[in-house]
C-alpha cells in the first residue's frame, strides 16, 4: 500500500500549492532583479556578476592583510606610509643567506 494513496488528491494538490508558493515568489523576485542586469551585461558577462562579490571578499580579507604584512616585514615599521624606509630585505637576506 502506497502512503500517497491514503491522502486524498485534493489535499495533496492543496499542500503542493501552499508549499510551492514561497519558492515561486522568490524566483520571481530574483528574476525581476536579474533580468534587467542580464539585458545590460549580456549572457556572456553574467558570470562576472556572480564571481565579483567573492573576489571582493577574498581581496579584502586575504590579499589586503597579506600585502600589509609584507609591507610591515620589509620596512620594519608600523603600517603607516610616513617616515618608513625599506630596510627589512637585509633581514631576510641574512636569514636566508642570499
C-alpha positions in Angstrom: 0.0 0.0 0.0 1.4 3.4 -1.0 1.2 6.2 1.5 0.2 8.7 -1.2 -2.9 6.7 -1.8 -4.1 7.3 1.8 -4.1 11.1 1.3 -6.9 12.5 -0.8 -6.0 14.0 -4.2 -7.4 17.4 -3.3 -5.4 17.6 -0.1 -2.2 16.7 -1.9 -2.8 19.4 -4.5 -3.5 22.0 -1.8 -0.4 21.0 0.1 1.7 21.2 -3.1 0.2 24.6 -3.9 0.9 26.0 -0.5 4.5 24.7 -0.3 5.5 25.8 -3.8 4.2 29.5 -3.5 7.2 30.9 -1.5 9.6 29.3 -3.9 7.7 30.8 -6.9 7.7 34.2 -5.2 11.4 34.1 -4.5 12.2 33.0 -8.1 10.0 35.8 -9.5 11.7 38.4 -7.3 15.2 37.2 -8.3 14.1 37.3 -12.0 12.8 40.8 -11.6 16.2 41.9 -10.3 18.5 39.9 -12.7 16.6 40.2 -16.0 17.4 43.9 -16.5 21.0 43.2 -15.4 21.3 40.4 -17.9 20.0 42.6 -20.7 22.5 45.3 -19.7 25.6 43.0 -19.4 24.6 40.2 -21.7 24.6 36.5 -21.1 28.3 36.1 -21.6 29.2 38.5 -18.8 26.7 37.4 -16.2 29.4 35.1 -14.6 31.4 38.1 -13.6 28.4 39.4 -11.7 28.3 36.3 -9.5 32.1 36.0 -9.1 32.7 39.7 -8.2 31.4 39.6 -4.6 33.6 36.5 -3.8 36.6 38.2 -5.3 36.0 41.4 -3.3 35.7 39.4 0.0 38.8 37.4 -0.8 40.7 40.6 -1.7 39.6 42.5 1.4 40.1 39.7 4.0 43.0 37.7 2.5 45.1 39.7 0.0 45.0 43.1 1.7 46.2 41.8 5.1 48.8 39.6 3.3 50.2 42.6 1.4 50.2 44.7 4.6 52.2 42.0 6.4 54.8 42.0 3.5 55.0 45.8 3.8 55.5 45.7 7.5 58.0 42.9 7.3 60.2 44.6 4.6 60.0 48.1 6.1 60.2 47.1 9.8 57.7 49.8 10.7 54.1 50.4 11.6 51.6 50.2 8.7 51.7 54.0 8.1 53.5 55.3 5.0 55.0 58.3 6.7 58.7 58.0 7.9 59.3 54.5 6.8 62.3 53.3 4.8 63.0 50.0 3.2 65.4 48.0 5.3 63.7 44.7 6.1 65.1 43.0 3.0 68.5 42.8 4.7 67.0 40.8 7.5 65.5 38.3 5.0 68.8 38.1 3.1 70.7 37.4 6.3 68.2 34.7 7.4 68.0 33.1 4.0 71.8 33.6 3.4 71.3 35.2 0.0 
